[in-house]
Amino acid sequence: MHTRDAKIKVLGIVGSPKRGATYRAVKEALDAASTVPEVSVDMIELRGKKISFCIHCNKCIKNGLRYCPTFPEDDMRDLYQPMIEADAYIIGSPVYQMTVTGQLQTFFNRLRPIAPLFTEGLFATKVGGAIAVGGTRNGGQETTLETINNFFFCTGVVVVSGGVLAYNGGAIWSKDRGAKGTEEDEVGMRTLRVMGRRVAHIARVMKYGVANLPKPFSSSELAGIDQEEMRKGFEIRDRLREDEELEERRTFS
Ligand SMILES: Cc1cc2nc3c(=O)[nH]c(=O)nc-3n(C[C@H](O)[C@H](O)[C@H](O)COP(=O)(O)O)c2cc1C
């Protein structure tokens, strides 16, 4: 699934535990993306991957690690680098209880070791589009798209909408019929292609734009971070945490 000599990398992520309707949907969007000049596409499926829950031990953050030292052997190990290297994302999930799968949410949570890169602005010039695939016509596709788009908001990734007709992303009504169900939803298939192309075009504009700016910019500023404000914020937080720990020791001694 690679286009040679490409400069712009679009990474598809399939949040389903199966190779079914969502895989088919993400593939359709990636195929459309790959028609844009200089764009290469790649795909990661979360299906069959062992990804433990983030337990908020913060060992990655405290030790400045770009990997998780708590679960070093699980499959997240190989997923940080592709996320860092991509210029754009197309993330798709089946609708589970009107939101993303547990697998996808866990994957988002486990990106914590690379969270410092979000605040440094590394992701602020990347773009992302969302896809939701539900078995029911109005089964929560919109709320699922919102969850994926919220992930982009949290990381600084620029959200690419589906444009004037696909609004917040690609949406499929699969009727629980797997890949065939996706293909049968003609209207939904169109939203995937439109969104996939838009992601690729905007990623290209972004990459050329950044490379050709007359003056460099502060990437952390682009991410919405004022370093001085951040430092002050962390100082206050650490002080509060120390007070809390002292209080806890007093209570339980
Ligand atoms: C645990 C679970 C929860 C689901 N919840 C919803 C739901 O809230 N709304 C909906 O439309 N479909 C729901 N579905 C159906 C799937 O979204 C649908 O079959 C989808 O096409 C599966 O995609 P996949 O083949 O890529 O896994 C649910 C399925 C499962 C297994």
The ligand as an SDF file (V2000), in Angstrom:
LIG
                    3D

 31 33  0  0  0  0  0  0  0  0999 V2000
  -20.0020   -4.1770   21.5290 C   0  0  0  0  0  0  0  0  0  0  0  0
  -20.6650   -3.5990   20.3250 C   0  0  0  0  0  0  0  0  0  0  0  0
  -21.3590   -2.4280   20.4290 C   0  0  0  0  0  0  0  0  0  0  0  0
  -21.9790   -1.8660   19.3210 C   0  0  0  0  0  0  0  0  0  0  0  0
  -22.6420   -0.6750   19.4700 N   0  0  0  0  0  0  0  0  0  0  0  0
  -23.2050   -0.1070   18.3870 C   0  0  0  0  0  0  0  0  0  0  0  0
  -23.8430    1.1630   18.4980 C   0  0  0  0  0  0  0  0  0  0  0  0
  -23.9030    1.7760   19.5590 O   0  0  0  0  0  0  0  0  0  0  0  0
  -24.3770    1.7020   17.3750 N   0  0  0  0  0  0  0  0  0  0  0  0
  -24.3240    1.0730   16.1500 C   0  0  0  0  0  0  0  0  0  0  0  0
  -24.8140    1.6260   15.1760 O   0  0  0  0  0  0  0  0  0  0  0  0
  -23.7160   -0.1290   16.0170 N   0  0  0  0  0  0  0  0  0  0  0  0
  -23.1370   -0.7190   17.0940 C   0  0  0  0  0  0  0  0  0  0  0  0
  -22.4860   -1.9190   16.9460 N   0  0  0  0  0  0  0  0  0  0  0  0
  -22.3720   -2.5310   15.5960 C   0  0  0  0  0  0  0  0  0  0  0  0
  -21.0530   -2.2100   14.9120 C   0  0  0  0  0  0  0  0  0  0  0  0
  -20.7290   -0.8540   15.0000 O   0  0  0  0  0  0  0  0  0  0  0  0
  -21.1210   -2.5760   13.4250 C   0  0  0  0  0  0  0  0  0  0  0  0
  -21.4170   -3.9400   13.2520 O   0  0  0  0  0  0  0  0  0  0  0  0
  -19.8550   -2.2350   12.6660 C   0  0  0  0  0  0  0  0  0  0  0  0
  -20.1150   -2.3450   11.2960 O   0  0  0  0  0  0  0  0  0  0  0  0
  -18.6890   -3.1620   13.0360 C   0  0  0  0  0  0  0  0  0  0  0  0
  -17.5550   -2.7720   12.3030 O   0  0  0  0  0  0  0  0  0  0  0  0
  -16.3140   -3.7650   12.0150 P   0  0  0  0  0  0  0  0  0  0  0  0
  -16.8100   -4.8220   11.0800 O   0  0  0  0  0  0  0  0  0  0  0  0
  -15.2830   -2.9170   11.4020 O   0  0  0  0  0  0  0  0  0  0  0  0
  -15.8790   -4.3040   13.3330 O   0  0  0  0  0  0  0  0  0  0  0  0
  -21.8800   -2.5100   18.0600 C   0  0  0  0  0  0  0  0  0  0  0  0
  -21.1850   -3.7120   17.9530 C   0  0  0  0  0  0  0  0  0  0  0  0
  -20.5800   -4.2630   19.0720 C   0  0  0  0  0  0  0  0  0  0  0  0
  -19.8060   -5.5480   18.9450 C   0  0  0  0  0  0  0  0  0  0  0  0
  1  2  1  0
  2  3  1  0
  2 30  2  0
  3  4  2  0
  4  5  1  0
  4 28  1  0
  5  6  2  0
  6  7  1  0
  6 13  1  0
  7  8  2  0
  7  9  1  0
  9 10  1  0
 10 11  2  0
 10 12  1  0
 12 13  2  0
 13 14  1  0
 14 15  1  0
 14 28  1  0
 15 16  1  0
 16 17  1  0
 16 18  1  0
 18 19  1  0
 18 20  1  0
 20 21  1  0
 20 22  1  0
 22 23  1  0
 23 24  1  0
 24 25  2  0
 24 26  1  0
 24 27  1  0
 28 29  2  0
 29 30  1  0
 30 31  1  0
M  END
$$$$
